Amino acid sequence: MTQGFDDLLAANRAFAENFALSGFDGVAHAGVAIVTCMDSRIDPLGLVGLKPGDAKIFRNPGGRVTDQALEALVLAVHLLNVQRVLVIPHTRCAMASATENELRERVGASAGVDASWHRFHVVDDQTAALREDVQRVKTHPLIPDTVAVGGFLYDVDTGLLEPKV
């Protein structure tokens, strides 16, 4: 059952030797939630100077505010101390640089089966999508006006955030 995971389990045992979050209450101590992409070049906590326990993180392809992201944000705002929400897509994102058909072809070729039926939710215009996503959060009936919501573009080549919305 764990075949192929030995290196990660060994790393976990080393991590647990100095584990300092035991008994942690699970709230966002800095009052921050971040919605961002699943891209491995992004360190959501580090890029804004936070550490484990400071923020709630929601990641998905493209860093979009999906229904699931909104669900997480509503819970975070009402139950987990979140007062600020950052929506952060990034430069050189596959979801914003490929078409739906290109992704279907690439995934189909990799899988060896037809993927033409699958939707990947590509982003044609990152700034417009970011504006829409920030608006979705700001106008959600269960997210109060007291919650600050901002949209930023993360540059994977410089590490800088550029305010967009």
C-alpha positions in Angstrom: 0.0 0.0 0.0 2.8 2.4 0.7 5.1 1.2 -2.1 6.7 4.2 -3.8 6.3 6.4 -0.8 9.2 5.3 1.4 11.2 8.5 0.8 8.2 10.7 1.7 7.4 8.7 4.8 11.0 8.9 6.0 10.9 12.7 5.4 7.7 12.8 7.4 9.3 11.0 10.3 12.1 13.5 10.3 9.5 16.3 10.1 7.6 14.9 13.1 10.7 14.8 15.3 10.6 18.6 15.6 6.8 19.1 15.1 5.8 22.3 16.8 2.1 22.6 15.9 0.7 19.9 18.2 -2.4 21.2 19.9 -2.8 24.0 17.4 -6.3 25.4 17.3 -6.5 25.5 13.5 -7.6 29.2 13.1 -5.7 31.6 10.8 -3.6 33.5 13.3 -2.8 36.3 10.8 -6.4 36.4 9.7 -5.5 35.6 6.1 -6.8 33.3 3.4 -5.1 32.7 0.1 -6.6 31.3 -3.0 -3.9 30.4 -5.5 -2.8 27.9 -8.1 -1.5 24.4 -7.4 1.8 25.3 -9.2 4.8 24.0 -7.3 6.7 27.2 -7.9 4.4 29.0 -5.4 5.1 29.1 -1.7 1.8 30.7 -0.6 2.9 31.4 3.0 6.4 32.5 2.2 5.5 34.9 -0.6 3.7 37.1 2.0 6.0 36.5 4.9 3.7 34.1 6.8 4.3 30.8 8.5 2.2 27.6 9.2 -0.8 28.5 11.3 -1.1 32.1 10.0 -3.4 31.5 7.0 -5.9 29.2 5.3 -4.7 28.1 1.8 -6.9 26.9 -1.1 -5.2 25.7 -4.2 -6.5 24.7 -7.6 -5.4 24.8 -11.2 -5.3 28.5 -12.2 -6.0 29.8 -8.7 -9.7 30.4 -9.5 -12.4 31.2 -7.0 -14.5 28.1 -7.7 -17.6 27.1 -5.8 -15.3 24.9 -3.6 -13.0 27.9 -2.9 -16.0 30.0 -1.9 -17.2 27.3 0.4 -13.7 27.3 2.0 -13.7 31.1 2.3 -17.1 31.3 3.9 -16.0 28.8 6.5 -12.7 30.5 7.0 -14.3 33.9 7.5 -17.0 32.7 10.0 -15.1 30.0 11.9 -11.4 30.4 11.4 -10.6 34.1 12.0 -10.1 35.1 8.3 -10.4 38.9 7.8 -8.3 39.3 4.6 -8.5 37.3 1.4 -5.8 37.3 -1.3 -6.7 35.8 -4.7 -3.3 35.0 -6.5 -3.0 33.5 -10.0 0.5 33.6 -11.5 2.6 34.2 -14.5 3.4 31.4 -17.0 0.4 29.4 -15.8 -0.6 26.4 -18.0 -4.2 27.3 -17.4 -3.7 30.7 -18.9 -1.3 29.8 -21.7 -3.0 26.8 -23.3 -6.4 26.3 -24.9 -8.9 23.9 -23.7 -8.2 21.7 -26.7 -4.5 21.8 -26.2 -4.8 20.6 -22.6 -7.2 17.9 -23.7 -4.8 16.7 -26.4 -1.8 16.8 -24.0 -3.7 14.9 -21.2 -5.1 12.5 -23.7 -1.7 11.7 -25.1 -0.3 11.2 -21.6 -3.2 9.1 -20.5 -3.4 7.1 -23.7 -7.1 7.6 -23.8 -9.5 10.2 -25.2 -9.8 13.3 -23.0 -11.9 15.4 -25.3 -14.8 15.2 -22.9 -13.0 16.6 -19.9 -13.2 20.3 -19.0 -10.1 22.0 -17.7 -11.4 25.6 -17.2 -8.6 27.4 -19.0 -8.3 31.2 -18.4 -8.4 33.4 -21.6 -7.7 36.6 -19.8 -6.0 36.4 -16.3 -6.8 40.0 -15.3 -10.5 39.7 -16.3 -10.7 36.3 -14.5 -9.0 37.8 -11.4 -11.4 40.8 -11.4 -14.4 38.3 -11.7 -13.0 36.1 -8.9 -12.5 39.0 -6.5 -16.0 40.3 -7.2 -17.4 36.8 -6.5 -15.8 36.9 -3.1 -16.8 40.5 -2.4 -20.5 40.0 -3.3 -21.0 36.6 -1.7 -23.9 37.0 0.8 -22.1 35.1 3.5 -18.8 37.1 3.3 -19.3 40.5 5.1 -18.1 43.8 3.7 -15.6 44.0 6.6 -13.5 41.3 4.9 -10.7 42.9 2.8 -10.4 41.1 -0.6 -7.6 41.7 -3.1 -6.4 40.3 -6.4 -2.7 40.0 -7.2 -0.6 38.4 -9.9 2.4 36.4 -8.7 5.4 36.5 -10.9 7.1 33.1 -10.8 10.3 34.6 -12.2 10.8 37.4 -9.6 8.7 36.3 -6.6 6.9 39.6 -6.6 3.1 40.2 -6.2 1.5 42.8 -8.5 -1.7 44.3 -7.2 -4.4 43.9 -9.9 -7.8 44.3 -8.2 
